[in-house]
Amino acid sequence: MNDEPQNEFSSPNWPLLTADLPGIAGTLKSQPEDFEVEEIPAYPPSGDGEHLFLWIEKRGVSADELTRHLSRTLDISPGDLGTAGLKDKQAVTRQFVSVPRRIESLLPSLNTDNIRVLSSTPHKNKLRTGHLHGNRFRVLVRDVVEPDALTKANAIAERLRLSGLPNYFGSQRFGNNGSTLKQGLSLLSETGASSEPSRKSRDRHRSSRQFLHRLALSAAQSWLFNQVLAERLRDGLLDRVLLGDVMQVCATGGLFIAQDLAAEQPRFDAQETVMTGPMFGPKMKPTTDEPAVREQRVLDAAQLSPDAFRRYGHLTDGTRRPLLVRPDDLQITSTPDGLLFEFALPSGCYATVLLQEFMKADIVTDESSQSSQSPKS
């Protein structure tokens, strides 16, 4: 496999929906309080059961640091912990973490200067990755020196409210300098086939290796999705239903093939449905007609085939992802320190991708700002 995909990624140039509108520039995450994230849980804890859902606030603490602190202080295995998604280090975040209820007496010892348990509620099941509705964000962009920055930001916001936000994966998904992506593309290429993890291996590092492989393969899936989305945006087809598109019903998440464009375009325009892009894998619902040609073209450019994903079917099932997402309650306020952005995004969507439309620059953060960072798709 040649280096073309990696070289393309090393200077990401995903097109913006609002590229024709002037941006505000500015600085993100000068301090943790500039970036607040709060989970919107998929369901409240029931109040009864063998697990405790801890509502935790952390400041300047990474997901790994939080896991190590909880495991060490409560004397439990990291496998006993449950989270719905990862949260950034350079931020103030509030999220649920589940722990076995038997350690309830040790909860007061968890609090530190940067970690606080705000509440604890019993629940019958352990919290699983992806079990959240989304995230609510409160982000201050400092050093905004552009004249009429609020007016410019409001114009961008209005476009996004009407058209939706291109649902790219953020650059942080791909690792430093694309390292995670490069590993995933290598695994999927013919030269990477020999490194497929064996189900029968008893190597003590097997579990860790499979996790890293799943993460790398997910990065490759995500990069290919971004390529399909970027091409469609460049071609002016992000607001047009094509024959053969796999559509998603916004209210239920159900998928179907667009066959009657006269009926499906009005449903999309009414925000009842949305086109989807590929997260390649053996269980992915395939497109037909022109969308299928477009998706195959992206695979061909990466010198990959669907068979590459079948080899890793136990790590990359495959699915569909909406090409557009609509931010909820997007509000922008001018403050003495900059512009304050408040909004909510569904699970799996990146705040940095939204902010990039306003700042007009690639934003790389310490961890994912998406709602769920499960590498499995």
ZALOSE-20309 format. One record per atom (N, C-alpha, C): x negated, y, z negated. Coordinates in steps of 0.001 Angstrom, whole numbers, plus 500000, padded with zeros to 6 digits. Layout:
! ZALOSE-20309
XYZ;...
This chain:
! ZALOSE-20309
499151498801500000;500000500000500000;499119501244500000;499427502218500851;498605503413500888;498985504358499767;498310505500499700;498506506438498593;499515507523498896;500224507422500017;501105508520500411;502158508851499370;502912507877498828;503924508237497842;503338508902496615;502173508372496124;501569508975494954;501093510391495248;500505510602496420;500032511937496759;501190512909496865;502301512458497446;503483513313497504;503934513689496108;503889512715495191;504385513002493856;503452513922493092;502137513866493379;501199514639492573;501505516132492623;502182516587493659;502650517968493731;504136517946494055;504971517632493055;506400517438493328;507027518681493936;507850518467494922;508457519590495632;509915519269495905;510620518775494881;512024518506495084;512743519827495370;513530519898496426;514200521163496748;515250521518495701;515396522813495449;516385523307494499;517673523656495216;518787523461494535;520077523839495103;520175525346495263;519522526084494360;519618527549494341;518335528211494830;517626527542495733;516342528069496201;516475529449496846;517655529761497376;517857531050498036;518148532179497049;518319531849495767;518609532865494756;517354533153493945;517079534429493621;515874534747492847;515953534194491436;514799533730490922;514744533148489596;514326534145488536;514165533627487322;513857534494486172;512461534255485627;511751533222486111;510441532848485565;510576532583484065;509620533030483243;509722532850481808;508899531685481290;508950531518479960;508178530490479256;509110529624478435;508889528320478499;509722527359477787;508936526720476653;509602526520475504;509031525783474371;507790526441473787;507834527739473594;506736528397472891;506637527882471464;507757527502470876;507809526916469549;508993525966469489;508966525000468564;510030523982468556;511434524566468503;511626525655467740;512966526230467603;513524526775468913;512684526931469926;513155527423471216;513953526365471982;513843525106471559;514473524016472307;515204523124471310;516504523322471184;517318522531470265;518163521528471051;518164520286470576;518915519212471225;519736518494470167;521006518289470457;521864517548469539;522641516503470315;522539515246469864;523272514174470532;524780514370470420;525468513995471480;526925513868471454;527198512370471446;527490511780470288;527589510315470200;528754509764471002;528592508525471440;529668507861472177;530830507519471264;530546507338469974;531579506989469003;531055507332467618;531922507645466675;531480507905465305;531270506592464567;530353506558463590;530223505352462770;531511505079462011;531811503794461809;533121503392461302;533301503626459811;532204503675459059;532297503821457614;532180502508456873;531994501412457624;531863500114456975;530968499227457835;530139498408457197;529297497483457942;527928497325457322;527078496515457981;525764496170457455;524663497104457911;525001498127458691;524009499089459151;524380500486458652;523375501369458629;523603502766458299;523246503615459503;524151504501459906;523843505485460931;523351506743460229;522072507047460398;521475508234459800;521523509377460807;522105510495460406;522092511701461235;520851512484460828;519834512476461713;518498512965461376;518169514204462183;517603515189461508;517043516363462178;515526516302462057;514847516494463189;513384516531463167;512884517758463911;511729518239463497;511126519425464104;509677519124464440;509327519217465727;507951518977466146;507481517561465889;508379516593465955;508066515191465683;508452514363466903;507523513556467406;507824512731468570;508664511531468174;509222510867469175;510025509667468921;509181508580468267;507945508395468738;507069507385468148;506723507733466704;506458509006466445;506141509420465075;507330509185464146;508533509457464621;509720509220463805;509877507723463516;509686506894464534;509802505450464343;508792504944463323;507548505396463434;506517504947462493;506837505397461073;507325506631460931;507658507141459601;508792506333458972;509843506059459735;510971505305459211;510556503880458855;509793503249459747;509382501864459500;508504501766458262;507539502679458156;506601502637457029;507301502958455712;508115503997455709;508743504436454462;509798503452453977;510536502848454906;511605501922454536;511129500473454486;509865500239454880;509275498902454899;510120497941455731;510416498380456959;511165497549457896;510424497506459218;510775496567460063;510179496447461386;510767497497462322;509975498016463276;510556498925464279;511745498314465002;511775496972465099;512902496313465742;514193496421464961;514086496774463664;515288496952462850;515951498301463083;515231499213463744;515746500557464006;516543500567465298;517567501391465342;518337501569466566;518478503033466910;518251503382468172;518439504756468642;519184504723469967;519898505791470262;520617505887471531;519748506470472631;518740507274472250;517867507888473241;516699508575472583;515646508834473366;514481509540472866;514731511042472886;513996511746472044;514110513204471979;512716513821472004;512616515016472571;511348515691472732;510653515963471409;509326516037471455;508551516406470279;508619517901470031;508340518685471075;508281520140470910;509696520697470939;510454520373469884;511869520748469833;512394520518468426;513560521073468167;514349520728466987;515490519859467483;515551518627467015;516528517685467538;517340517064466408;518580516730466740;519457516024465804;520028514813466524;519873513649465881;520276512414466529;520617511359465483;521353510331465921;521622509179465080;520498508156465202;520124507565464077;519227506412464027;519872505392463096;519980504148463534;520560503126462672;519465502326461985;519730501968460715;518812501165459908;519649500148459132;519028499070458653;519792498118457832;520308498785456553;521514498465456187;522124499113455021;521427498739453713;520704497626453701;520059497179452473;519011498160451942;518562499096452796;517519500036452359;518120501358451877;519421501394451633;520103502653451332;519460503399450162;518969502682449170;518391503335447989;517104504085448313;516473503782449452;515202504417449817;515387505677450661;516615506002451010;516855507124451919;516260508447451432;516336508789450126;515766510077449706;514280510219450017;513562509104450135;512125509177450400;511806509490451861;512818509518452720;512570509785454148;512314511253454442;512835512152453617;512750513575453923;511319514089453798;510900514859454813;509605515537454815;509843516978455232;508756517717455402;508894519106455863;509528519179457240;509341518136458072;509795518181459465;510826517122459818;511222516306458828;512237515281459052;513240515357457913;514529515440458257;515570515495457224;516712514562457595;517179513800456612;518385512994456789;519566513861456378;520389514248457345;521511515147457083;522719514403456543;522893513144456948;524002512338456447;523723510886456773;524451509985456100;524360508555456403;525747507949456285;526105507112457260;527435506501457303;527299505051457728;527919504117457031;527841502699457423;528526502438458774;528031501407459437;528638500953460691;528335499466460845;529179498772461570;529060497313461658;527959496860462614;527596497693463599;526622497286464598;525399498200464594;524293497672465055;523089498456465276;523297499388466465;522743500589466409;522833501535467518;521972501048468670;522514501091469864;521811500600471049;521469501744471997;520402501540472764;519980502539473737;521107502836474720;521367504110474937;522399504516475878;523769504699475271;523922504363473984;525229504508473334;525438505957472885;525545506852473846;525853508240473565;526536508849474772;527323509870474492;528056510546475567;527154511507476319;526253512166475596;525356513119476219;524589513886475167;524062515033475565;523315515912474673;523795517345474838;523790518057473735;524064519491473766;522751520234473521;522503521252474339;521227521965474308;521428523444473966;520427523974473288;520350525413473019;518890525808473245;518627526474474363;517256526684474825;516990528165475028;515910528639474414;515481530027474592;514334530066475589;514497530804476670;513434531037477649;512838532406477348;511576532402476918;510891533645476549;510145534238477745;509611535432477527;508754536113478513;509449536284479854;510746536575479794;511500536833481019;511316538295481383;510516538550482398;510176539937482751;510826540382484048;511536539479484702;512180539844485964;513265540898485720;513318541924486553;514400542918486416;515765542250486603;516734542705485814;518090542156485905;518102540636485766;517307540113484827;517182538660484673;518523538014484348;519324538646483490;520612538041483131;521534537978484337;521534539030485159;522363539026486367;521932537911487307;520622537750487462;520106536689488331;520473535314487777;520327535153486466;520645533866485854;522130533541485997;522979534528485834;524417534289485960;524808533902487380;524114534453488363;524396534085489755;524033532626490001;522911532192489445;522510530786489576;523505529893488855;523910530295487647;524854529501486867;526175529337487598;526643530393488239;527910530315488962;527801529333490125;526663529342490825;526462528379491913;526507526948491376;525848526716490252;525804525365489688;527170524921489184;527947525866488646;529302525510488198;530161525073489381;529997525748490512;530822525448491679;530343524202492416;529026524074492571;528476523021493425;527973521806492659;527677521976491367;527054520912490607;525545521028490653;524888520294489769;523427520295489658;522864519037490303;521882519150491210;521232517937491720;520677517122490552;521057515867490488;520809515044489303;519442514361489360;518399515147489608;517052514601489677;516622514016488333;515702513058488401;514931512692487232;513820513724487060;513571514155485827;512528515125485567;511141514534485756;510169515404485985;508800514960486244;508241514127485103;508718514382483864;508212513633482720;508544512150482814;509497511802483647;509879510392483829;508730509591484428;507814510266485145;506828509565485960;505450509462485310;505301509983484091;504028509886483396;503082511001483778;502002511136483016;500998512167483291;500381511940484658;500451512979485502;499926512903486862;500507511726487647;501732511351487298;502390510270488025;501846508889487712;501169508726486568;500515507447486270;501516506304486134;502641506548485469;503644505491485302;504260505131486641;504519506147487466;505056505908488805;504093505073489639;502821505422489612;501836504697490421;501793503226490037;501893502949488742;501905501564488310;503146500849488826;504295501510488770;505522500896489252;505484500611490735;504974501549491526;504880501328492967;503896500211493282;502826500119492493;501860499045492693;502482497682492384;503255497605491310;503917496351490972;504863495903492085;505529496869492702;506512496545493742;505870496231495087;504635496667495285;503947496394496550;503469494949496574;503051494484497697;502567493108497814;501372492863496908;500502493859496772;499313493683495937;499680493594494477;500876494101494105;501275494040492701;502073492806492361;502375491966493366;503249490833493110;502656489850492119;501326489677492155;500710488691491287;500767489072489827;501054490348489527;501078490775488135;502470490703487523;503421490053488219;504767489927487675;504732489162486360;505354489677485301;505342488967484026;506141487676484096;505616486605483574;506278485312483588;507245485188482426;508410484624482703;509390484396481641;508890483335480662;508022482455481122;507592481336480296;506292481626479538;505723482767479808;504457483083479154;504628483181477655;503651482624476924;503679482703475471;502609483650474944;502048484410475849;501063485412475451;501702486345474436;501002486628473350;501585487457472298;501809488891472749;501194489279473866;501400490637474382;502519490687475426;503208489559475615;504203489492476693;505301490538476528;505839490688475314;506937491625475093;506507493049475398;505320493419474911;504811494772475174;504572494974476658;504013493947477320;503721494068478743;505014494236479543;506038493463479183;507297493580479905;507925494949479702;507809495509478486;508336496851478262;507622497863479155;506295497768479225;505531498707480050;505855498515481528;506022497274481938;506395497015483330;507787497571483632;508708497370482695;510064497892482901;510030499415483026;509223500065482183;509102501519482235;508527501961483573;507478501262484043;506849501616485310;507797501379486484;508503500250486463;509438499955487539;510595500945487544;511031501361486358;512083502366486271;511611503692486861;510342504033486627;509794505255487215;509831505182488741;509508504012489288;509555503848490745;510989503966491257;511934503313490577;513342503455490950;513759504926490940;513354505628489894;513754507027489724;513158507901490818;511909507649491167;511250508430492213;511929508214493562;512302506973493854;512997506693495108;514372507363495129;515064507345493989;516335508069493897;516128509548494203;515105510163493599;514831511579493855;514566511840495321;513884510905495976;513608511070497401;514895511078498218;515793510157497924;517082510114498632;517859511398498390;517905511845497141;518620513071496786;518002514286497472;516670514382497457;515997515530498063;516266515601499560;516234514454500227;516473514447501675;517897514901501985;518833514449501171;520231514819501413;520436516316501181;519784516873500165;519888518306499911;519253519105501037;518085518680501491;517422519391502602;518282519390503862;519021518313504071;519848518188505274;521219518832505114;521465519480503978;522736520162503764;523910519219503597;523662518026503057;524705517006502958;525057516665501513;524717517539500576;524990517232499183;526431517560498799;527134518274499680;528534518590499411;529458517940500429;528925516945501139;529709516307502196;529732514799502004;530919514218501952;531054512767501851;530772512156503216;529932511127503233;529613510423504467;530282509057504466;530662508616505647;531206507271505797;530181506272505274;530596505423504339;529685504431503780;529060504826502467;529297506062501999;528810506464500690;529399505579499602;528600505274498583;529151504690497364;529554505846496466;530856505971496236;531408507055495428;531641506565493998;531563507496493065;531887507195491673;533082508030491244;534042507382490586;535179508098490022;534710508769488741;534814510079488679;534251510825487546;534896510431486221;536178510158486221;536892509882484971;536572508513484408;536302507525485274;536142506144484809;534771505548485080;534014506144486030;532723505575486403;532824504476487441;534034504152487896;534211503094488888;533598503461490233;533104502458490953;532434502663492240;533269502089493376;533212502759494528;533883502256495725;533205502853496956;533407502215498105;532828502672499366;533766503670500041;533229504806500477;534026505805501198;534307505301502612;535571505092502911;535975504589504220;536908505544504954;537622506372504200;538568507326504789;538108508731504406;537318509366505286;536737510664504959;537804511739504784;538892511645505514;539963512639505381;540568512604503984;540536511450503338;541060511336501980;539988511594500936;538745511185501227;537707511249500187;537064512623500044;536969513394501128;536363514724500984;537176515617500037;538516515657500137;539293516468499183;539145515979497741;539011514679497528;538821514179496168;537478514645495604;536440514645496445;535148515167496002;535244516658495716;535880517399496619;536014518847496440;536761519186495161;537688518326494762;538459518537493529;537720518026492297;536471517566492498;535618517065491409;536197515811490754;536956515038491522;537471513757491036;536466512641491258;535626512784492290;534630511770492623;533304512457492933;532249511649493021;530933512183493361;530163511103494116;529304511523495059;528454510577495764;527378510051494815;526896508849495085;525846508275494258;524616507962495092;523493507884494403;522237507482495021;521760506170494437;520724505579495046;520307504223494666;519312504197493505;519568503288492562;518540502814491646;518331501363492067;517387501159492988;517280499902493703;517100498710492760;517763497614493097;517699496379492337;518732495412492865;518631494136492493;519509493115493099;520988493295492790;521341493991491731;522751494163491378;523310495515491824;522521496299492534;522978497608492994;524030497454494080;525108498217493999;526135498215495045;525582498942496268;525498498295497430;524864498920498591;525803499852499349;525209500850499976;525939501720500891;526043501041502255;526775501690503164;526857501222504543;526645502428505459;526589502170506753;526533503224507776;525370504192507522;525585505482507736;524480506449507633;523813506475506263;524550506437505144;523864506417503848;522919505228503697;523288504076504238;522407502912504174;521138503144504977;521270503786506135;520101504105506947;519181505056506193;519769506042505518;518981507012504767;518214506337503621;518887505453502909;518235504789501783;517139503840502264;517377503158503371;516356502275503922;515148503072504400;515395504267504932;514295505108505401;513355505483504251;513925505744503076;513105506068501913;512285504855501478;512900503675501492;512150502460501176;511023502228502177;511326502430503456;510314502219504488;509131503171504302;509423504429503958;508352505408503756;507443505010502602;508009504326501606;507223503854500461;506639502466500718;506874501922501910;506393500593502288;506903499532501312;508195499609501013;508835498670500111;510034498034500806;510468496904500272;511668496238500766;512531495852499577;513820495559499796;514673495117498686;514142493873497974;513391493032498692;512840491827498077;511895492162496930;511224493316497006;510313493706495935;511051493840494616;512279494329494659;513065494500493439;513665493177492979;513930492270493909;514456490964493504;513433490186492695;512149490359492999;511113489681492223;511155490095490757;511630491315490507;511677491843489144;513116492028488686;514010491160489160;515423491327488863;515737491315487380;514910490598486574;515159490553485133;514725491834484436;514005492704485163;513565493984484593;514252495173485253;514690495011486493;515324496113487226;516594495598487888;517682495581487156;518943495084487705;519374495872488931;519234497200488843;519730498070489897;521107498611489554;521370499838489965;522661500470489710;522790501663490649;523845502441490478;524030503681491230;524029504842490239;523560506001490702;523472507195489858;524088508365490620;524921509182489975;525519510319490680;524446511254491244;524661511710492463;523734512675493054;523894514057492439;525073514350491926;525359515641491316;525919515438489917;525646516385489033;526229516394487702;526659517821487405;527703517973486621;528211519317486322;527947519654484862;527073520626484607;526814521023483216;528096521509482557;528246521184481295;529438521559480545;529123522769479671;530054523720479623;529938524891478745;528628525647478944;528222525829480196;526986526561480478;527183528045480206;526452528567479219;526530529966478830;525125530542478716;524958531783479130;523648532445479075;523813533781478384;522952534046477404;523031535268476618;521668535943476590;521667537247476724;520427538006476601;520138538283475137;518902538009474699;518480538275473330;517200539097473366;516790539677472239;515536540437472217;514319539606472608;514406538264472464;513261537398472744;513300536764474135;514427536914474838;514539536289476153;515972535942476476;516175534929477309;517516534468477662;517807533155476937;518962533089476313;519382531913475577;520376531119476431;520051529852476694;520888528962477487;521555527950476550;522865527812476673;523607526820475910;524440525999476887;524331524668476793;525024523794477742;524979522361477224;525786521519477841;525787520084477539;525631519314478840;524940518174478762;524736517305479914;525099515875479548;525594515096480515;525893513694480238;524627512900479961;524824511709479436;523718510794479187;522931510539480473;521618510556480349;520763510254481490;520365511441482329;520791512656481959;520502513854482747;519486514735482018;518726515499482769;517585516228482247;517857517720482123;517649518250480914;517762519691480712;516717520444481521;515524519882481642;514463520560482379;514803520721483854;515577519775484407;515995519896485804;516941521087485961;517844521267485009;518727522432485036;517924523721484908;517013523770483959;516242525000483721;515336525334484892;514908524311485627;514068524547486792;514799525371487850;516108525187487963;516873525984488924;516787527477488582;516673527798487295;516592529194486864;515159529713486895;514205528899486468;512825529355486325;512023529198487606;512517528366488533;511881528154489843;510464527620489714;510230526759488748;508920526155488569;509108524767488001;508196523856488357;508278522511487803;508014522578486306;508805521840485546;508711521855484086;508339520460483625;507186520340482966;506730519073482434;506723519173480924;507367518224480242;507449518254478792;506793517017478204;506691516999476867;506011515907476185;506771514595476284;508084514659476234;508925513472476354;510115513842477221;510987512895477419;512167513164478227;513142514059477500;513744515002478243;514840515796477710;516178515219478151;516155514038478699;517393513423479088;518073512844477867;519323512524478059;520090512009476927;519692510598476560;519364509821477538;518959508445477237;517741508116478045;516743507571477412;515484507273478072;515285505779478218;516353505051478334;516216503616478546;515545503377479875;514470502600479913;513825502352481182;514573501366482066;515519500658481485;516245499660482276;517441500307482949;517630500002484224;518756500595484937;519632499521485533;
